[in-house]
Amino acid sequence: MIKPATSKFIATTACILMLLGCSDESDRMRGKFVSGCMQGGAPEPICRCVYTKLEAKYSLADIEQMNEAYEMPPETMMRDIIQFAMACDAR
C-alpha cells in the first residue's frame, strides 16, 4: 500500500509535469504569435499584450487554429484581436 505522503508527492509531481507541458506549448504558441504580429508591423509590447488577452478568452487549440497559415480566423476572433490591439495601444 502506498503511504499518504508518497501519494501526495506523486500527485503533486504529476500536476507540475502537466503544467510544465502546457506551459511549453503555450510559450511556443506565444512566440509564434508575437513573431508574426511583429512581422505585421506592430511593436512587441502590443503583440504580447494582445496574446495575453487572446489567451484569457480563447483556448490554446483556438489560438493554434487561428495561427494556421492557410486558414482565416473566425470573424469574432478577428474583431477581438482588433479590439485587443486598440486597448493594448491605448495603454
N, C-alpha and C positions, 0 to 999 in steps of 0.2 A: 504494500500500500504506500502511496506517495504521501509524504508529510505535507501539512498545510503550507509551511514556509516554502517548500520546494515547488508546490503547486502555484503559489503566488508569484514566485520568481519566473517560472516558465510562462505564466500568463502575461506578466509584465514584459518579459523579453519578446514574446510573440507580438504584443501590441506595438512595442518600439520598432521592431523589424517591419511591421506592416506600415507604420507611419513613415519610416525611412524610405520604403519602397514607393509610397505615394509621393513623398516629397521629391524624390529623384525625378519622377515623371512630370510632376508639376513644375519643377525647376527647368527641366528640358523644354517644356512647352512655353514657359515664361520667356526663356531665352530666344526661342524661335519667333514668338510673337513680337517681342521687343525689337529684335533684329529686323524683321520685316516692316514693322511700324517705322523704325528709324530710316530704313531704305526708302520709305514713302515720304520722308522729309520731316517727320515730327521729331522734336527733341526727346532724348532718352527719358527724362523725368516724366514727361506726359505719357509716353508709351508705357512706362512702368505703372503709372497711376491708372491708366485705362485697363491694363491687365488685371490689376488688383480688384477693380470694380467688376470686371467680367467674371473673375474667379469667385467673387462673392455671390453673383447672380446665377451663373451657369456651371454645369458640371464640367469636369475635365474632358469628358467624351464630347460634349457640345463644342467646347473650345477647340479640341483637336479636329472635329469635323469642319469647323469654320476655317481652320488653318490649312485645309487641304487645297492644293494649288488649282484643282480642276472643278471645285465646287463653290458656288456663290453662297455666302451665309444667308440664313433666313432674314427676311426683311425686318422682323422685330429685333434681331440681334444687331443688324446694321444700324438701325435707329438708336439702339442702346449705345453702340460704340461711338456714334456721333455725339450723343448727349454726354457720355462719359468724357470724351475728349474735350468738349466745351467746358465741362465742370472742372476738369483737371487743369485746363489752360487758365481758368479764372482764378486759380489759387494764387 
